[in-house]
Amino acid sequence: MRKLSGSSRLFGALAISVFALAACSTADAGNADSAPAVTVTDDSGTVIELDAPVERIACLTLMCVDALKEVGMTPVAYREELAADPRYAGPDADMRKITGGFGEENVEDIALSEPDLVIGLGGVQDGLRSAVEEVAPMYLVNPTSWRDSVEFLRTIGRVTDRQQQADAAAEAFTAEVDAVAGKWSGLTTLSMYGEPGSLGVDSVDTPVGSLLAEVSDYPWQAGTDAFATVSVEQIASVDPDVVFAQAFSSGSDSEPLSDRLASNPLWSGVAAARNDRVIEVDAGVWATGRGTISLRMVLATVTNELESS
């Protein structure tokens, strides 16, 4: 076999080195193309810059769990118990439970889940940002309409590099709403929650309220608070045809909100109460869901009830 001269050997080594560097550069470029940096702005106006799409997301709000479910992902941590419901992540999902009060979540639980991104609810968990960002970037979401929920789903598609799945789910839900938009404009509806003496209403500046406004007559304006307080007198003055009621209580002895109001003569005169059109709904889904999976459940309940009108 012919031996390479010193200069030939040097040239060969250089050629190999150049080839290796070129290969590495090509591989790095390929990786950069497949996992580009992502920049998004959350609902508080904060710009979040991510070096690459994220895989591990800690959810402080059910809306986050909802959107991840739509793109085929499971959060690494969750706050609301409903996250473990089969309609969302499910009871067998590998998730860490985040303890602490609403807006006072245990940051150590968040850190132990090793997230790439933490998603919280604007107006509630803002105060956690400085502590959470010692662990991972924090995105605050605060939807004021069902369309905001759709856009948040698309944002989840961007930050997880699952845009196709997110867009498909967003378009499917939008089509469902469009199919029944204005269909029951002759019926006045109300989504309310709480208990006698402390009633609230999902105004048109909430995902649920805006969804009801899309399909029916929904005259409940926000005022200074999207989740506005309301009195029985105010409800009676509007006289809604159909009421969707959320009773915030737990335990086997919990009483439907409509039953708690039954002794009030003004309430018994409301068209919905008089005609047995007060529908008790799942407070967890209606009050904390906010995402497109939850809103699809809301729309199904509304559609089934109003179809029978």
C-alpha positions in Angstrom: 0.0 0.0 0.0 1.3 3.4 -0.9 2.2 5.6 2.1 1.0 9.2 2.3 3.7 11.8 2.4 3.8 14.3 5.4 2.2 17.0 3.3 -0.4 14.6 2.0 -1.2 13.4 5.5 -1.6 17.0 6.7 -3.9 17.8 3.8 -6.0 14.8 4.5 -6.3 15.7 8.2 -7.3 19.2 7.3 -9.9 18.0 4.8 -11.4 15.7 7.5 -11.5 18.5 10.0 -13.1 20.9 7.6 -15.7 18.2 6.6 -16.4 17.5 10.3 -16.9 21.2 11.0 -19.1 21.5 8.0 -21.2 18.5 9.1 -21.6 19.9 12.6 -22.6 23.3 11.2 -25.1 21.7 9.0 -26.5 19.6 11.9 -26.7 22.7 14.1 -28.5 24.6 11.3 -30.9 21.8 10.9 -31.6 21.8 14.7 -32.0 25.5 14.6 -34.5 25.2 11.8 -36.5 22.6 13.6 -36.5 24.3 16.9 -36.4 28.1 16.4 -36.6 30.6 19.2 -40.2 31.7 20.1 -41.3 35.2 21.2 -44.8 35.8 22.5 -46.6 38.6 24.4 -48.9 37.5 27.3 -52.1 39.2 28.3 -50.3 41.5 30.8 -48.2 42.9 28.0 -45.1 41.1 29.0 -42.9 39.8 26.2 -41.7 36.2 26.8 -38.7 35.0 24.9 -38.0 31.3 24.6 -34.8 29.8 23.1 -36.8 27.0 21.6 -40.3 25.5 21.7 -41.1 24.2 25.2 -42.0 20.7 26.2 -42.6 21.0 30.0 -45.3 23.4 31.0 -46.6 23.9 34.6 -50.3 25.0 34.6 -51.6 27.3 37.4 -54.9 27.6 35.5 -57.2 25.0 34.0 -57.2 26.9 30.7 -53.6 25.9 30.3 -54.4 22.2 30.9 -57.3 22.6 28.4 -55.1 24.0 25.6 -52.4 21.4 26.2 -55.0 18.6 25.9 -56.0 20.1 22.5 -52.5 19.7 21.1 -51.9 16.3 22.6 -49.8 17.3 25.6 -49.9 16.9 29.4 -48.7 19.5 31.9 -45.9 18.6 34.2 -47.8 20.3 37.1 -51.3 21.4 37.8 -53.3 23.4 40.4 -57.0 22.7 39.8 -58.3 19.2 40.7 -60.3 19.2 37.5 -57.1 18.8 35.6 -57.1 15.1 36.6 -60.6 14.7 35.2 -60.8 12.3 32.1 -62.1 15.2 30.0 -58.7 17.0 30.6 -55.4 15.4 31.4 -56.9 12.4 33.1 -56.4 10.6 36.5 -53.4 8.6 35.2 -51.4 11.6 33.9 -47.9 12.1 35.3 -48.3 15.5 36.8 -47.2 17.1 40.1 -49.8 18.8 42.2 -49.2 22.4 43.0 -50.3 23.3 46.5 -51.1 26.6 48.1 -54.0 29.1 47.9 -55.3 30.7 44.7 -52.8 33.3 43.8 -50.5 32.1 46.6 -49.3 28.8 45.0 -46.2 27.0 46.4 -43.4 28.0 44.1 -41.3 25.0 45.4 -43.9 22.7 43.9 -43.6 24.5 40.6 -39.8 24.3 40.7 -39.8 20.5 41.5 -41.8 19.9 38.3 -38.8 21.4 36.3 -40.9 23.4 33.8 -39.7 25.2 30.7 -42.7 27.5 31.0 -45.3 28.4 33.7 -48.8 29.6 32.7 -50.9 31.4 35.2 -54.1 33.4 35.3 -53.8 37.2 34.8 -55.3 39.3 37.6 -54.8 36.5 40.1 -51.3 35.1 39.9 -49.4 38.2 38.7 -47.8 38.5 42.2 -46.0 35.2 41.7 -44.1 36.3 38.6 -40.8 37.4 40.3 -40.5 34.2 42.3 -41.6 31.9 39.5 -39.2 33.4 37.0 -36.4 32.3 39.2 -37.5 28.8 37.9 -38.9 29.4 34.4 -40.5 32.1 32.3 -44.1 32.9 33.2 -47.0 33.6 30.8 -50.2 35.2 32.2 -53.4 34.6 30.3 -56.6 36.6 30.9 -59.3 36.0 28.3 -62.2 38.3 28.0 -64.0 36.4 25.2 -64.3 33.0 23.6 -62.2 34.3 20.7 -59.4 35.1 23.2 -59.5 31.5 24.2 -59.1 30.4 20.6 -56.1 32.7 20.2 -54.5 31.4 23.4 -54.8 27.9 21.9 -53.0 29.1 18.8 -50.3 30.6 21.1 -49.9 27.2 22.8 -49.4 25.8 19.3 -46.6 28.3 18.7 -44.7 27.8 22.0 -44.9 24.0 21.8 -44.2 23.7 18.0 -47.6 22.1 17.6 -49.2 24.8 15.5 -50.9 22.4 13.1 -52.8 20.6 16.0 -53.6 23.9 17.6 -54.9 25.5 14.4 -57.0 22.5 13.6 -58.6 22.5 17.1 -59.1 26.3 17.0 -60.8 26.2 13.6 -63.0 23.3 14.5 -64.3 25.1 17.6 -64.8 28.3 15.8 -66.9 26.4 13.2 -69.1 25.0 15.9 -69.8 28.4 17.2 -70.4 29.9 13.8 -72.9 27.1 13.0 -75.2 28.3 15.8 -74.4 32.0 16.0 -77.5 34.1 16.5 -79.7 31.0 16.3 -81.6 31.9 19.5 -81.4 35.7 19.4 -85.0 35.8 20.5 -84.2 34.1 23.9 -82.7 36.0 26.8 -80.2 33.9 28.7 -78.1 34.3 31.9 -75.1 32.5 33.3 -74.9 33.1 37.1 -73.1 31.7 40.0 -72.7 32.0 43.8 -75.4 31.8 46.4 -78.3 34.0 47.6 -77.0 37.4 48.8 -73.8 36.9 46.8 -74.7 36.3 43.1 -72.4 36.9 40.2 -72.9 36.9 36.4 -70.6 36.0 33.6 -70.7 39.3 31.7 -70.1 39.7 28.0 -66.5 40.3 28.8 -65.9 36.7 29.9 -65.4 33.6 27.7 -68.7 32.0 28.8 -70.7 35.3 28.6 -69.4 36.1 25.2 -70.2 32.7 24.0 -73.8 33.0 25.2 -74.0 36.5 23.6 -72.9 34.8 20.3 -75.9 32.5 20.2 -78.6 34.2 22.2 -79.7 37.6 23.6 -77.3 38.2 26.4 -77.7 41.7 27.9 -75.3 41.4 30.8 -72.6 44.0 30.6 -69.4 44.0 32.5 -69.3 47.4 34.2 -66.1 47.7 36.2 -65.8 43.9 36.7 -66.0 41.2 34.0 -67.5 38.9 36.6 -70.1 41.4 37.8 -72.3 41.1 40.9 -76.0 41.0 40.4 -79.1 41.1 42.6 -82.3 39.1 42.3 -84.0 42.5 41.6 -81.7 43.1 38.6 -82.3 39.6 37.3 -86.1 40.1 37.6 -86.0 43.4 35.7 -84.3 41.6 32.7 -86.5 38.5 33.1 -84.3 35.9 31.3 -86.0 33.0 29.6 -83.2 30.5 30.4 -80.7 30.6 33.3 -77.6 28.5 33.6 -76.8 28.3 37.3 -73.5 27.4 39.0 -73.7 26.5 42.7 -70.3 27.0 44.3 -70.5 24.4 47.0 -69.3 20.9 47.8 -70.4 17.9 49.6 -73.3 15.5 49.3 -75.7 18.0 50.9 -75.0 20.7 48.4 -78.3 22.4 47.3 -78.9 23.6 43.7 -78.7 27.4 43.4 -82.2 27.6 42.0 -83.6 25.8 45.1 -81.8 28.2 47.4 -83.5 31.1 45.6 -86.9 29.5 45.5 -88.2 31.3 48.6 -87.6 34.7 47.1 -90.8 35.9 45.5 -89.0 38.0 42.9 -87.0 35.0 41.8 -90.1 32.8 41.5 -91.6 35.4 39.1 -88.6 35.3 36.7 -89.6 33.6 33.4 -86.8 31.0 33.7 -87.8 30.0 37.2 -91.6 30.1 36.4 -91.1 27.9 33.4 -88.6 25.5 34.9 -85.8 26.7 32.7 -83.1 27.1 35.4 -80.3 24.7 34.4 -77.8 23.6 37.0 -74.4 23.3 35.3 -70.9 22.0 36.2 -69.4 25.0 38.1 -65.9 23.7 37.6 -66.1 23.7 33.8 -68.1 26.9 33.5 -66.2 28.9 36.0 -62.6 27.8 35.7 -62.4 26.1 32.2 -62.1 29.1 29.9 -60.4 27.0 27.2 -61.9 25.5 24.1 -62.5 22.1 25.5 -64.5 23.6 28.4 -66.3 26.1 26.1 -67.3 23.2 23.8 -68.9 21.6 26.8 -70.7 24.8 27.7 -71.8 25.2 24.1 -73.2 21.6 24.1 -75.2 22.3 27.2 -76.5 25.6 25.9 -77.4 24.1 22.5 -79.2 21.1 24.0 -81.3 23.4 26.3 -82.1 26.1 23.7 -82.9 23.6 21.0 -85.9 22.5 23.2 -87.2 26.0 23.4 
